[in-house]
Amino acid sequence: NFMSNPDERTAIDQFGSGDKFFGVATLMATLPGLPMFGHGQIEGFTERYGMEFKQAKMEEWPNNDLVARHMREIAPLLKRRHLFAESTDFVLYDFWTGYGTVNENVFAYSNQRHGQRALILYNNSYGSTQGTVHMSVASMDKGSSELRQRSLSDGLHLPFDGDLFLSWRDTASGLEYLRRSTDFHHHGLTVDLRGYQYAVLLDWRELRSTAECPWGKLCDSLNGKGVPSIDEALQQLRLRPLHEALRQDRKSVV
């Protein structure tokens, strides 16, 4: 996987230095195979290099903002290449819009390894979009040689249990989300993506709702909204009656 090669324009020349650049870099870092960075790609150099060049003709300095964003968003993905490198559990999905059409500009795929799951989405378009990831693109089954589609829950090996909840973290925003496992089976996952936005959903957990850990109540309270930490949100939910009682006591004293 690469964004450019010595025979092409440089990556920064083709994709700019904003969200489109890092969206494509995210694909490169999370698709099966070997990600390959061109000379000067991380630094944002504009001069094209090849084997025929003995030395640089331009005096360029690294783009510190570009390097910092690479370290913040792409480097952590490269450290988890074991999760993305293999193709055995790789599944590519259609992104269905509310108009009953597939948005071909959106890349949506999942992978997993040793119980770890990953779901990646990238909107390779200037315009915003909303859609649902539920069924995969048809692919050839190696055993039967027939075309086969897989659901999102099947592709991620998600359990079907009414008392089980699934959480994950979007590494781009840093927020955690919580949802019933049965919702994935019935409806898939609906997301909004602005132009050139990408989302890498990692750190999936299976959480069972109990009296001590009322994940179901928290899920209903969040209603799909992301939070910095669902564990902290659960703690705040459990302490809410105490906080309300203290507020009532203060009002009575006043």
C-alpha positions in Angstrom: 0.0 0.0 0.0 1.4 3.4 -0.9 0.2 7.0 -1.6 2.7 7.7 -4.3 5.8 6.3 -5.9 8.9 7.9 -7.5 7.2 8.0 -10.9 4.2 10.0 -9.6 3.6 13.4 -8.1 4.4 13.5 -4.4 1.7 12.6 -1.8 1.3 16.1 -0.6 1.0 17.4 -4.2 -1.8 14.8 -4.9 -3.7 14.9 -1.6 -2.8 18.2 0.0 -2.0 18.4 3.7 -5.4 18.2 5.4 -8.1 15.6 6.0 -7.9 14.1 2.6 -4.1 13.4 3.0 -4.7 11.8 6.4 -7.8 9.9 5.2 -5.8 8.2 2.5 -2.9 7.7 4.9 -5.4 6.0 7.3 -6.4 3.6 4.5 -2.8 2.8 3.8 -2.1 2.1 7.5 -5.2 -0.1 8.0 -5.6 -2.1 4.8 -4.1 -5.6 4.5 -0.6 -5.6 3.1 2.5 -3.6 3.7 2.2 0.2 4.1 5.0 2.0 2.3 5.8 5.7 2.9 7.5 7.7 0.1 10.6 9.7 0.7 9.6 13.0 2.4 6.0 12.0 2.7 5.8 12.4 6.5 7.8 15.6 6.3 5.6 17.1 3.6 8.4 17.5 1.0 7.2 18.6 -2.4 10.2 17.5 -4.5 9.8 14.1 -6.3 12.7 11.7 -5.7 13.8 8.7 -7.7 16.7 6.4 -8.3 18.0 8.7 -11.0 18.4 11.6 -8.6 21.8 11.8 -6.9 20.8 14.7 -4.6 18.0 17.0 -3.7 17.6 20.0 -6.0 15.4 21.9 -3.5 16.1 23.0 0.0 13.1 22.0 2.0 12.3 21.8 5.8 9.9 19.4 7.5 6.3 20.6 8.0 6.2 20.3 11.8 2.4 20.4 11.9 2.2 17.6 9.3 4.8 15.5 11.2 2.9 16.1 14.5 -0.4 15.0 13.1 1.3 11.8 11.7 2.6 11.0 15.1 -0.8 11.7 16.7 -3.1 9.9 14.2 -1.1 7.5 11.9 1.8 6.2 14.1 -0.5 4.6 16.7 -2.2 2.7 13.9 1.1 1.4 12.6 1.9 0.1 16.1 -1.2 -2.1 15.7 -0.4 -3.4 12.3 -1.0 -7.0 13.6 -4.7 -6.2 13.6 -4.8 -4.9 10.0 -2.1 -6.8 8.1 -3.9 -10.1 7.4 -6.8 -10.6 4.9 -8.4 -13.8 6.4 -11.0 -11.8 8.4 -11.0 -8.7 6.2 -14.6 -7.7 5.1 -15.5 -4.8 2.8 -19.0 -3.3 3.3 -21.5 -1.3 1.2 -22.4 2.1 2.6 -26.1 2.5 2.0 -27.6 6.0 2.2 -31.1 6.9 3.2 -32.0 7.2 -0.5 -31.5 3.5 -1.1 -28.2 3.8 -3.0 -24.7 2.8 -2.2 -22.3 5.7 -1.7 -19.2 4.5 -3.7 -17.1 7.3 -2.2 -17.2 5.8 1.3 -14.7 3.0 2.2 -16.0 0.8 5.0 -14.2 -2.4 6.1 -13.5 -4.5 9.2 -10.8 -6.8 10.4 -9.9 -8.7 13.5 -7.2 -10.8 15.1 -6.9 -12.7 18.4 -10.2 -11.3 19.6 -9.4 -7.7 18.7 -11.8 -5.9 16.3 -11.5 -2.9 14.0 -14.0 -1.1 11.8 -12.7 1.7 9.5 -14.7 4.2 7.5 -13.5 7.0 5.2 -15.5 9.4 3.1 -13.3 10.1 0.0 -15.5 13.1 -1.0 -15.8 16.8 -0.3 -19.5 16.5 0.5 -20.9 15.2 3.8 -22.9 12.0 3.9 -24.9 9.7 6.2 -25.3 6.0 5.7 -25.5 2.5 7.2 -23.0 -0.3 7.2 -24.9 -3.5 7.5 -24.1 -6.0 4.7 -20.7 -6.6 3.0 -19.9 -6.4 -0.7 -20.4 -9.8 -2.3 -17.1 -11.8 -2.3 -16.1 -15.3 -3.5 -16.3 -18.0 -0.9 -13.2 -20.1 -1.3 -14.9 -23.3 -0.1 -18.0 -23.2 -2.3 -16.8 -20.8 -5.1 -20.1 -18.9 -4.7 -20.6 -15.2 -4.1 -21.4 -14.5 -0.4 -22.4 -11.5 1.6 -21.7 -11.1 5.4 -23.4 -8.9 7.9 -21.5 -6.4 10.0 -22.1 -8.5 13.1 -20.8 -11.6 11.4 -17.8 -9.8 10.0 -16.9 -8.6 13.5 -18.0 -11.8 15.2 -20.4 -9.8 17.5 -22.5 -11.9 19.9 -26.3 -11.8 19.9 -27.5 -11.2 23.4 -30.1 -8.8 24.7 -28.2 -8.2 27.9 -24.9 -7.7 26.2 -23.6 -4.2 25.2 -20.7 -3.3 23.0 -18.4 -0.3 23.4 -15.7 1.0 21.1 -13.4 4.0 20.8 -13.1 6.2 17.7 -9.4 7.0 17.7 -9.9 10.1 15.5 -12.2 11.8 18.1 -11.0 9.9 21.2 -14.7 9.3 22.2 -16.2 6.1 23.3 -19.6 4.8 22.3 -22.0 2.2 23.7 -24.7 0.2 21.9 -26.8 -3.0 22.3 -25.3 -6.0 20.5 -28.7 -6.9 19.1 -28.9 -3.5 17.4 -25.9 -4.4 15.3 -27.6 -7.6 14.2 -30.9 -5.9 13.3 -29.8 -2.6 11.9 -26.0 -2.5 11.4 -24.3 0.8 12.2 -25.4 4.2 10.9 -22.8 7.0 10.9 -22.5 10.6 9.7 -19.3 11.6 7.8 -18.3 15.0 6.8 -16.1 15.6 3.7 -12.9 13.5 3.9 -13.7 12.4 7.4 -12.3 9.1 8.6 -13.1 7.0 11.6 -11.1 4.1 13.1 -13.2 2.2 15.7 -11.0 0.1 18.0 -10.8 -1.2 21.6 -14.1 -3.0 21.4 -15.5 -4.5 24.6 -18.4 -6.8 25.5 -20.2 -5.5 28.6 -23.1 -7.3 30.4 -25.7 -5.2 32.1 -26.2 -6.0 35.8 -27.7 -4.2 38.8 -24.2 -3.1 39.8 -23.3 -2.1 36.2 -26.5 -0.8 34.5 -25.0 -0.5 31.0 -28.5 -0.7 29.5 -29.6 2.4 31.4 -26.4 4.2 30.4 -26.9 3.2 26.7 -30.4 4.7 26.8 -29.1 7.8 28.5 -26.4 8.4 25.9 -28.7 7.6 23.0 -25.8 7.1 20.6 -23.7 10.1 21.9 -20.0 9.6 22.4 -18.2 10.4 25.7 -14.6 10.6 26.7 -15.0 7.5 29.0 -18.0 5.2 29.3 -16.7 3.9 32.6 -16.7 7.4 34.0 -20.1 8.0 32.5 -21.4 4.9 34.2 -20.0 6.1 37.5 -21.7 9.4 37.1 -24.9 7.7 36.3 -24.7 5.5 39.5 -23.9 8.6 41.6 -26.7 10.7 40.1 -29.3 9.8 42.8 -26.8 10.8 45.5 -26.1 14.1 43.8 -29.8 14.8 43.4 -30.4 14.0 47.1 -27.6 16.4 48.1 -29.0 19.1 46.0 -32.5 18.6 47.6 -30.8 18.8 51.1 -29.2 22.1 50.2 -32.5 23.5 49.0 -34.1 22.5 52.2 -31.4 24.1 54.3 -31.8 27.4 52.3 
